[in-house]
Amino acid sequence: MIQINSYLHRAALDDIIRRWMYGDARPDDEENIVRLIQFNNLFLCRCLGTLAESVFGGSREEGTIFHRISRKGGLKDVLIENPPYRNDRIDFLIREFLRRPGHYYRETPFHGVLVSRKSGEGSHYAGSYRIKRARRIAEKSARRIADRAFAAIRKSADSLAEGRARRIGIPRHELITPPEEMNEEFLRAEEAFLDDLRNHRPLEETEKLVINDVGGLKIVWENQSLAPLCETLYRAGCTIVEREEHRGQYNAVNLTVRYRPTSETILSTPVRGHALSYFRERGWDDASVNHAFTEFVESGEESVILEIIVSTFQEMLESEIGRCMHEDRIMEQRAAQPYRGHLARNIGYLLEYLFTIPEAPPGTAVDLPIRIWNRYLPDTFFELMKDLFRIPSANPFE
């Protein structure tokens, strides 16, 4: 169904998503979802931190500062605070940002760490690393699955049209079909697809859907050659598996890398801080948390896939407060989704619910509240999410 390559034990999470699509939930799913997502987030935090120290330099004596933030405003403020160089475009962007900061999605949640380098005039942004939030992972996964479903349904609808053409003895390309009949064929194909899910009939899969960018770094790089950076990544233990260049509104190089620090590196520090508090609230003692996390890491896959975005400072500025602002691109992606029927919405509801479970109080998840083949209003899903977090609904009746 879908494989999140930045995670360990990704096949186990894929199995849960696949079963939920078929309406097959198990009693231990909630516990397994919590463990998979929270331990993977903890693993990724340590994994990215280790890689970032190798790339940027880890000691304060070297002039490198790591600063954790939870809102995008913190990143945008650091970007404009002390630019490494100035020109007319950079000055314009900074003036516009200061003139109306609320225009720039400052309150966007962001689970990340900024990396700054000290210089004679203070410090300037050198890069960052982050983990995608649960809602963004759910949204991206749902979009990929819905696109795949849409392609399968459209293929089936085309087969129906092909059959009509054969029955009347003309080539398919000469068949003229009224829009209402085309819509009827699509709805019949969609219903057949839902019927396959309802009856646990396996869906045709030509290739695995993958997500490679749940964990990622951004690096400011002014050198025209990436060779020195690639050498640094190689020494850090990375293997570059894909290089993609973006040119136009958005100018950067995306490197997809395979990476896996040793288990000893990841497990050198006991689980602590927010992660430990989280599991304590769920009834775990400290020894159990550390034992389970150790077992989780040591039994996981040999490597994970991370995304590294490399661009100049000016292009980084454009992506946060300029012509290709990241938040605007997200809104455009949502608006451009071609398939928005009940099936697509239900896939979105189901995955958002699944990925939100670890953030909710324990024991509040409902046994598979969304069935892909049923129909729901957004209001229904809103109430489900309120129930998940034990938020009471105001009832106007006595």
N, C-alpha and C positions, 0 to 999 in steps of 0.2 A: 504493500500500500504506500507507505512513505517512510523514508529513513533519514533520521536527523544525524548527520555524520559528525557533528561536534560533540555528540553524546557517547558515553560508554553504554554498553548493554542496549544498543539501539534496536536490536531485533525484538527485545522484550517489550519495548514501548510500541514498536510497530505492530506487534501481535495484539496489544490491547486496543489500539486504534482500529485495526482491521475487524476485530470481534465486535466492537461497539458499532461499527458501520453495519454489521449484520444483525445487530440487536442482541448480541450475546455478551452479557455482563456476568462477572463472577464475584463471589463474596469478598475475595481478597484484592479486588482491583483497586479500591481506594488506597489501601495501604501500599500496594505496589507502585501506584502512580506517584504517591508522595515520596517514596524512597527513590524512585528513578529520577524524578525531576529535581528534588532537593540535593541528592548526592551528586547528580551531574552538574548542577549549578556550583556546588562547592568544589568539585573537581575542576571545572572550567575556570573558576576564579583563580585557583592555584596554578593551573596550567598556563593561563594568560599572564599571570603575574611573573612566573618564571621566564616565559618567553620575552616579556617586556623588559625585564632586567637585563637579559642577554642583548637585546636590541638597543636599548637606550642607555644602559649602564645603571647599576642599582644602588650605588652608595651615594650618600649625601655629599661626601667629600668630592665626588666627581661633578657636583653641581646639578644633579638630577633630583627632581621633586615629584613624588607621587601623591595625588590628592583625589580622594573619592568624592563623587557627587551623586545626587539623586534626581536632578532636574537639568534639562538642556540649557537653562539660563546660565548655569555655572560654566558650561563649556563656552558659550558665546561670549560671556564676560571675559574669560581668560584669553580668548582669541584676540579681542580688540584691545586688551589692556596694555600690551607692550609689543607691537608688531616687530618682527625681526628686520623688516624694511618697509619703506613707504613709497607710494606713488599716487597718482590722482585717483585711480580706481579704488584702491584700498582706503584712502582718505574719505572718498564719497560714501563707501559702504559703512564705514564707522560713523560718519555724521548721521546717515539715515538711521542706523541702529540706535544711536543715542537720542535721536529726535522722537522716535516712537518705539521704544523697546517691546511694548506689548504686542506689536505686529509680528513678532518673530518666534512665536510658540515657546516662550520661555518656560512655561510650566509643564512641558512635555516630560514625562517620566524617563529617566535615563539611568540604568544600572551600570556605572562605569567608573573608570579611574583616569584622571588627566595626568599627563606627563609634561612637566615644564623643565626648561634648562635655565640655570642662573647665568646672567651675563652682567656686564659692567653697569647696566642701567636697570637691573631688576631681573625678571625672569620672563621667558616667552614660551608659548605653546610649542611642544615638540611632537605631540601625538597623544594617543589615548587607547584604552582597550575597554571593551564592553561585552555584556551578554544580553542577547535579545530578551525582552520581557515576554512573559508567558502569553500575553494577549497577541503580541506580534508573531510569536511562533505559531500560535493557533490560527491566526489569520492567514499567514503565508501557507501553512500546511493545508488549510481548507481551500484556499484559492487553487493550489496545485491539484488537489483531489477533484475539485469541482470542474476544473478545466479538462481533466482526464475523463470525467464522467460525461461532460458535454460533448467531447470528441466521440466517445463511444455511442452516445445517443444519436448524434448527427449521422454517424456511419450507419447505424441501424435504420434511421429514417431514409437515408439514401438508398438502402437496400429495398425498402418498401417501394420507393419510387421506381427503382430498377425493375421490380417485379411487375408494376403497373405497365411500364413501357413494353416489357416482353409480352404481356397478355394482349396488348393491342397491336403488337407487331411493329413497333418503331424503335429506333435507337434511343438510348436514354437522353442524349443531348438534344433530341428533337421534341422531347416531352414538354409540353407547356402545362404548368400546374398552377391553378389559382392560389393566391396566398392563403386562403382559408383552408384549402386542402393540404397545403404544405404544413400549415400549423397543426392540423389534425394528425398528420403522419408523425410529426415530431412528438406530439403529446402521447401517441400510441407507443412510440419507441421509448419515451421516458417512462411510461407506465410499465413497460416490459423490463426495463432496467431496474426499477424499484421492486418489481416482482421477483427478480433474481436475488436482490438483497434480502427481501422478506423471507424467501425460501432457502436462503443459505447456498444458493448456487454460485460457484466461484466465478468471479469476473475475469475477463480476458485482460492480461497485463503483458504488454510488450517489453517494458523495462521498468525498473524500480524508480519511483519518484524520490528525489533526494533534496535535502536542504543542507547547504554547506557553510552557512554564515551565521549560525547561532552565536558562536564565539568569534570575535574579531578584533584586529588592531587597526589603527590609523597612524600613519607615519608621515610627517612633513619631510620632504626630500627635495632639495633644490638642485642636486647634481643631475645632469642630463642622462648620465649612465646609471642604470640600476645594478650594475655588476658588483660594486662594493657592498651594497645592501644585500644582494643575493648571497654573497660570500658570508656575510654576517649571519644570515638566516641558516645557511648550510652548517656553519660552525655551531649554531645553537641547536641543531638537530632537526631542522625542517627540510622537507623535500617538496619542491615546487611541483605541483601536479597540473596546474593550469595558470596561464597568464592571459588576461583580457584587458585590452586598452580601450578606454572610453574617450572619444573626442567629439567636441561640439559644445553643447550647453554645459556638459559635465566632463571635465578633463582629469583623468586619473588612471592609474593602473591597478587592477584587481589581481592579486596573487592568491590562488587557492593552494594552501600548503597542508601537507601531512606532518603531524607533530605528535610526539609523546615523550614527555620527560619521564625519567625513571620513577617507579613506584616509591623508591626511597626519598626522592625529592618531593613528591606530592605528599607523602605521609610523614615528613620530617617534623611537622608540628601537629599536636593533637587538635581535634576539632574544638573550636572556641567561639567566642563572640555571639553574633546573632544566630549563626547556624546551630550552636550548641543550645542556646535558649529556645530555639524553635523546637528541637526534638525533646527538650525537657518538658515543654508545655504539652507535648503529646505523650508524656508518660515514660520516656526513655531515660535511663540513668546514663551518666557520662561514659562509663566503661562500655555499655552496649552500643552507644553511638559510635565510639571510636573503633570498636571491633567490627561493626557492620560496615563502616566506611572503608576500613582497611580491606575487608573481604570484597567489597564492591569494586575498589580500584584494582586490586590484584587479580580479580577474575574477569576484568573488562577486556575490551579489544586492545590490540597492540598499538593502535594509533587513533587519533581523531583528526578531523578536517577543520581548519580554521581559515578565515578570510583576512587578508591583509590589504588595506587600501592605501596606496602611496600617491601623494600629490604634493604640489608646491603649497606654500603657505597661502598664496593668493587664491588658489583653487579651493583649498580647504575653507577659506573665508566665503567664497562664492557658494559652497555647498551648505553653509550654515546660515548666512544672512544675505546671500546674493541671488544671482539669477537662477540657480538650481537648488534652492533650499530643500533640504532633505524632507521636511514635513510636507511641503507642497508636492513633492514627488509621490509621497505615500498617498495623499489625497487623490492625485491623478490616477494612481494604480487602482484605487478602490472604485473610482468613477468609471474606469475603462473596462472593468470586468464584463466580459460578453454575456455570461450566463448568470441570471439572477433569479431563477425560478425557485419554487419551494425546495427542491432538492439541494440547490446551492446554498440557500439560507440555512437549511437544516444541518448541512455539513459544517457550516460556520458555527451554528449554535452548539453542536455536539462537541467540536474540538475546543471551542472557547470554554465550555463547561469542564471538559477533561483537564485542560491545562490550568484552570483556575482552582481546582480542588486543593492543591497544596497550600494555597493562600488562605483558604477558608478554615473556620474552626473544625476540629476533628469530629467525625461522626455526623456531619450535616449533609453529606452528599446523598443524593437520591439514586436508587438503583436504575440507571439508564433513563433519565427523564425525557430524552429526545429519541424518537424513533424516526429514522430517515424517511420512511414512506408515509408518515403522517403529515398533517398540515398544522402549522402554528403561527399565530400572530406574534410580532415582536414583543407585545405586551406580556404574552405568556412566558417568553424567555426572560424578560425583565423580572417577573415575579419569581421565577426559578432561581435567578441569581440572588435576589433578596433573601429567599429562603436559605440558600447556601451559606449566607453570612448572618443568618438569624436576625434579619432586619424586619420588624413587624410591619404589616400593612395597616394603614389607617382605615378602619371600617366605619362608614357613616351611620350604620344602623345600631340601635341600642341592643 
